[in-house]
Amino acid sequence: MKVYFTEIARIAAPLLVMCFTLLCFVQHFVPSALKNSRYSKAAAGLSAGMLTARFVIKELFLLFGFLSEAIWLSDIDILIFGLAVTAVCGLADLFFAHRFRLADKTIMLDLSMLFAIGIVMLTRFNPSHALRQFLIGSSAFAAACVVLMLRPELTAWYSRISERTAEKNGPSLTGICICALALSGILMLALVLLFGKEVNGSLLGITVFGITFQPSEPVKAVFILFLSLALADSEGSRRKQLLVTAAALCHVFLLVLSRDLGSGGIYFVALIVLLFIATGKKWIPFAGMAAGLLALSVSAVLFSHVRVRLQAFTDPWSVIDSKGFQITQSLFAITYGGAFGAGLTRGTPSSIPFAETDFVFSAVCEELGLITGVCIILICLHVFLETSRLSQKSRDTVSRLYFTGAGTIFIIQTFLTVGGEVRFIPSTGVTLPLVSYGGSSVVSVILLFFILQFPVIAKKERYLHFAGQFIREEGKKTDDPRFEWSDAAREDIS
């Protein structure tokens, strides 16, 4: 019985993730194609149905994963923990969907699925680490929900303060926020440079009251918010744009001095993308690529751990017992599991150094199969596509830049992680969002995408306000396209 169930779970888990991923892209493309047609109401209903189906699939994946681990290891504690995680994650998703009806639930469900895969894998590695990750993620989610519920009060407070400063001819509140965001980000990264703990050649975390965290992770959201506000405020002013670029480069230089080149690369790519979007100058991407190659060459000369990673990338087989051990074990693990994987707890991911953090994608492929590995990449790609869609539809410069920046940070981090593990690029040491072990990374992603919900909700509220005005003025249904749009919008948020 034990063997039969675990074998069923081995096949079922990748298939569930595959169905979830397929529904992601069906929901992304099909309702959008039908939205402006006579089938707009049906498209809204189809989208809501697919959200529900994805939620159910995610919950089933958690159940199958934890049951498989508990039965194979004969550990009742894992079963209890798994049932608790499944219940809490389900209730959290339902609470978010019903409390924040105007929020973008598609992205949040993608993130929830990635978090579910990560918790299942971490339980297989180390149940205490899984518990810690779950508590950090749950606490961050709850805190973010509280802040999002206070959004009307925060918006009203911001408007009042902005009006008072304008009446007194004082500095604009937006300018004060921009300076505060830039200085807080630089200060946090400078603290790592001064007091950071060295891990694998890089200064990463600092310890405060016995709690170790990696400031470069939550600062990502601060960095994107700073760039969005500053570049929108500096539109048309070359001097301001240069100042903004200089402040952003200070973040990158501090990360390079800390020898955290993976995070430095993520920040730099986000800067280049947002500068290009804000200014429209075609030479910026080419200048960014040239600067990136130059920085990589200089880093290889200055930092020994970079030279080790480059050698492991170019020819790992010649140093398989030393510098190339990690990457070769990663490649072995990815190919060992096949399409459906060896099954949870039946692989040997512990043979890969730092598998929980830097090489969790290889462990997923070994035990949950290449199907699950490819689906993780596609789910991350779907998150990027959704942020791009939001950016294209936004007329507000700040929102458009933030949507683009959040998606860029997320997809570049995914690319660097997976690319390093499959030997497409040298290993960078960054984590796979929400899947790898690391509380700072989880908090960073939650913060990044909860800030994104502020402009999403505000935009839909404005649309419904104007649509409601029109409905009250008319007093009855008409063939006016504005009315049809508002009707579809109401279906979408119900």
ZANUSE-566401 format. One line per 3 residues: number of its first residue (from 1); their letters; for each residue x, z, y of C-alpha. Coordinates in pm, whole numbers, m for minus. Each point is the difference from the previous one (the first is absolute). Layout:
! residues N
NUM) a) X:Z:Y  ...
//
This chain:
! residues 494
1) mkv) 0:0:0  280:91:236  180:m330:m59
4) yft) m321:m204:31  m99:151:336  346:m29:155
7) eia) 18:m363:m116  m338:m71:160  117:171:319
10) ria) 323:m205:m5  m204:m320:16  m280:131:221
13) apl) 214:141:284  168:m333:97  m331:m185:m38
16) lvm) m172:245:236  273:m44:260  m28:m377:m40
19) cft) m378:9:52  47:219:308  253:m247:143
22) llc) m218:m301:m73  m293:163:182  229:70:298
25) fvq) 59:m370:57  m355:m106:m85  m124:249:259
28) hfv) 256:m125:251  m77:m372:m24  m358:m52:m127
31) psa) m204:215:246  215:m127:289  m80:m360:m95
34) lkn) m374:77:m14  m24:234:298  m94:m259:263
37) sry) m231:m195:m228  m362:55:m98  132:214:m287
40) ska) 146:263:237  m236:275:m124  88:m78:m360
43) aag) 369:6:92  m37:349:149  m174:123:m315
46) lsa) 264:m164:m220  278:170:195  m165:342:m36
49) gml) m50:m57:m373  363:m91:m53  111:312:188
52) tar) m209:207:m239  142:m184:m303  357:56:119
55) fvi) m72:371:49  m135:31:m355  299:m191:m143
58) kel) 243:228:179  m172:309:m139  2:m148:m353
61) fll) 372:m73:32  68:362:87  m205:121:m295
64) fgf) 165:m236:m249  346:79:133  m27:378:m10
67) lse) m186:4:m333  269:m218:m155  277:231:119
70) aiw) m184:318:m101  m88:m127:m349  343:m146:m76
73) lsd) 181:314:118  m272:238:m128  5:175:338
76) idi) m328:150:121  151:80:342  48:m372:70
79) lif) m363:m62:m95  m125:271:238  225:m126:278
82) gla) m110:m359:m62  m369:85:15  56:193:323
85) vta) 193:m289:156  m267:m252:m106  m278:215:147
88) vcg) 180:73:328  106:m362:54  m353:m120:m71
91) lad) m157:254:236  256:m84:270  m82:m371:m21
94) lff) m375:68:8  36:238:295  203:m255:197
97) ahr) m246:m281:m76  m306:200:108  147:197:290
100) frl) 182:m293:160  m243:m286:m58  165:m220:263
103) adk) 355:47:m134  186:m261:m204  m71:125:m351
106) tim) 169:m296:m171  351:101:103  m61:366:m78
109) ldl) m117:m85:m353  317:m206:m55  208:298:107
112) sml) m203:228:m226  75:m223:m300  373:0:74
115) fai) m8:378:32  m185:23:m334  267:m208:m176
118) giv) 270:215:156  m158:330:m107  m48:m121:m359
121) mlt) 365:m111:m19  133:319:158  m198:210:m248
124) rfn) 179:m189:m274  338:78:165  m48:355:121
127) psh) m345:168:28  125:244:265  112:m291:219
130) alr) m337:m167:m52  m178:319:106  215:26:312
133) qfl) m61:m364:91  m373:41:m56  m20:311:218
136) igs) 197:m164:281  m210:m316:m15  m328:193:m10
139) saf) 101:224:290  113:m296:211  m322:m187:m76
142) aaa) m215:302:91  190:57:327  m28:m369:90
145) cvv) m375:6:m67  m42:300:233  187:m183:278
148) lml) m206:m315:m58  m322:204:24  120:125:340
151) rpe) 50:m359:119  m294:1:249  121:323:160
154) lta) 360:m123:12  m109:m330:155  m209:178:264
157) wys) 287:240:76  243:m291:39  m239:m179:238
160) ris) m48:312:216  373:67:27  69:m367:75
163) ert) m260:m2:280  141:318:157  356:m130:1
166) aek) m122:m329:154  m190:188:276  311:201:87
169) ngp) 219:m315:m4  215:159:m267  179:m169:m289
172) slt) m231:m178:m242  m93:192:m314  91:m306:m209
175) gic) 351:5:145  34:371:m76  m112:m59:m360
178) ica) 248:m285:m40  290:216:119  m111:293:m217
181) lal) m23:m218:m312  341:m158:59  173:331:69
184) sgi) m162:180:m294  106:m276:m240  356:m7:128
187) lml) 22:380:m7  m121:21:m360  250:m260:m119
190) alv) 279:167:200  m71:329:m178  63:m175:m333
193) llf) 333:m127:132  98:352:102  m148:214:m278
196) gke) m96:m245:m274  73:49:m368  207:m276:m162
199) vng) m158:m176:m299  184:m289:m167  211:m65:306
202) sll) m285:17:255  m120:279:228  m371:18:m83
205) git) m177:336:18  10:321:196  m116:343:m118
208) vfg) m220:222:218  m118:339:m136  86:m109:m352
211) itf) m197:m326:26  200:m323:m23  m142:m315:153
214) qps) 124:m344:105  m75:m57:372  56:m377:m19
217) epv) m323:m29:m200  m261:152:239  192:m142:298
220) kav) m98:m348:m127  m356:50:125  129:143:329
223) fil) 237:m296:36  m275:m261:m56  m239:180:238
226) fls) 274:19:265  80:m371:m31  m367:m99:9
229) lal) m73:198:317  328:m86:171  m1:m374:m70
232) ads) m364:m29:109  78:194:318  311:m211:73
235) egs) m177:m334:m38  140:m240:260  281:235:107
238) rrk) 339:m97:m137  160:322:125  m251:218:m184
241) qll) 39:m207:m317  376:53:9  m47:375:42
244) vta) m243:9:m293  242:m199:m216  285:233:91
247) aal) m205:309:m92  m103:m158:m331  360:m95:m80
250) chv) 99:364:56  m219:88:m300  174:m267:m209
253) fll) 352:105:107  m70:365:m84  m110:m103:m349
256) vls) 312:m214:m42  220:290:114  m179:215:m259
259) rdl) 88:m271:m253  m369:m39:m86  22:m378:7
262) gsg) m321:m61:m194  m215:177:259  208:m154:277
265) giy) m80:m345:m136  m374:79:m11  m1:119:361
268) fva) 202:m302:113  m228:m256:m170  m306:169:153
271) liv) 163:m18:344  79:m371:m37  m352:m85:m122
274) llf) m174:191:281  233:m142:266  m78:m349:m125
277) iat) m376:68:m2  8:158:347  219:m259:173
280) gkk) m52:m315:m207  366:m96:37  108:m207:m300
283) wip) 367:94:18  m68:369:m76  m37:m37:m383
286) fag) 320:m204:m21  188:250:215  m136:280:m220
289) maa) 121:m171:m321  346:m56:149  22:363:115
292) gll) m115:121:m342  268:m200:m184  265:125:242
295) als) m115:360:m49  14:m39:m378  356:m136:18
298) vsa) 115:283:225  m171:260:m221  177:m135:m308
301) vlf) 331:59:176  m82:346:138  m203:166:m277
304) shv) 125:39:m356  m349:48:m154  m102:m338:143
307) rvr) 298:m165:m171  m101:168:m327  m354:m137:28
310) lqa) 124:m348:87  231:m5:m301  m283:125:m225
313) ftd) m217:m281:136  248:m286:m33  131:80:m350
316) pws) m152:313:m158  101:m97:m354  372:29:72
319) vid) m48:362:113  m292:88:m229  148:340:m89
322) skg) 45:106:363  m120:m172:317  m234:m238:m178
325) fqi) m158:254:m235  m310:63:211  m94:m363:62
328) tqs) 68:m108:m358  m214:283:m138  m270:m107:244
331) lfa) 7:m358:m128  m9:122:m362  m304:218:76
334) ity) m192:m278:174  42:m238:m292  m46:262:m274
337) gga) m368:73:62  m127:m355:m14  m338:m95:148
340) fga) m186:325:m85  290:245:m12  118:243:m264
343) glt) m270:248:96  15:314:212  261:251:m126
346) rgt) 126:m253:m260  270:m163:208  338:133:114
349) pss) m9:m25:381  211:315:25  297:m216:m97
352) ipf) m19:m153:351  169:219:264  m243:102:278
355) aet) m291:m167:m181  m256:228:169  99:m105:349
358) dfv) 209:m316:36  m87:m178:m328  m358:98:m80
361) fsa) m107:m366:m14  224:m51:m305  m152:305:m169
364) vce) m352:m131:69  87:m338:m153  149:166:m308
367) elg) m296:224:m80  m296:m174:166  125:m355:m40
370) lit) 92:m297:213  m370:m52:72  m15:332:184
373) gvc) 331:m69:175  m121:m337:132  m333:155:100
376) iil) 176:269:205  177:m274:194  m330:m185:50
379) icl) m181:315:117  274:58:257  m32:m365:102
382) hvf) m376:48:37  60:293:236  219:m229:210
385) let) m263:m276:m3  m267:246:112  213:122:292
388) srl) 69:m363:93  m374:m72:m5  m65:296:227
391) sqk) 277:m116:233  m141:m354:24  m349:129:84
394) srd) 118:249:260  m15:m93:368  177:316:112
397) tvs) 377:m43:25  84:357:m103  m220:m16:m309
400) rly) 127:m344:m96  361:115:20  m69:321:m192
403) ftg) m182:m180:m282  289:m244:m29  262:275:11
406) agt) m172:217:m261  m32:m293:m240  360:m106:61
409) ifi) 140:347:m66  m202:26:m321  84:m341:m148
412) iqt) 370:8:96  39:340:m165  m167:m138:m313
415) flt) 226:m306:4  318:206:39  m97:235:m282
418) vgg) m117:m256:m254  265:m253:99  275:254:m63
421) evr) m139:98:m340  m29:m357:m130  341:m94:147
424) fip) m142:m244:252  180:186:281  248:291:1
427) stg) m154:341:m58  m94:173:326  m118:340:m123
430) vtl) m343:m15:170  m311:119:m182  m298:m200:m125
433) plv) m289:108:226  m223:268:m161  139:m72:m349
436) syg) 349:151:26  57:373:9  41:125:356
439) gss) m234:203:217  140:m137:326  m74:m355:m110
442) vvs) m359:90:m94  m59:169:335  151:m301:177
445) vil) m238:m250:m163  m307:220:58  95:50:365
448) lff) 71:m371:49  m336:m116:m133  m217:278:142
451) ilq) 123:m88:349  m105:m356:m84  m359:122:m50
454) fpv) m35:108:365  m15:m353:150  m194:m130:m304
457) iak) m280:254:53  3:m42:380  m37:m378:m29
460) ker) m297:22:m239  m166:261:223  23:m235:296
463) ylh) m147:m287:m202  m290:213:m121  m61:129:353
466) fag) m38:m351:144  m197:m117:m303  m235:297:39
469) qfi) m48:m81:368  m99:m354:m89  m242:117:m270
472) ree) m170:243:240  m30:m265:269  m153:m254:m236
475) gkk) m219:242:m192  m34:m240:m290  202:m222:m231
478) tdd) 116:m337:130  220:m282:m119  265:90:254
481) prf) 343:8:m169  84:330:168  m288:166:m182
484) ews) 106:m151:m333  351:132:56  m123:353:77
487) daa) m223:m3:m308  298:m93:m219  204:271:166
490) red) m260:261:m84  1:m114:m361  379:23:m5
493) is) 7:366:107  m292:121:m209
//
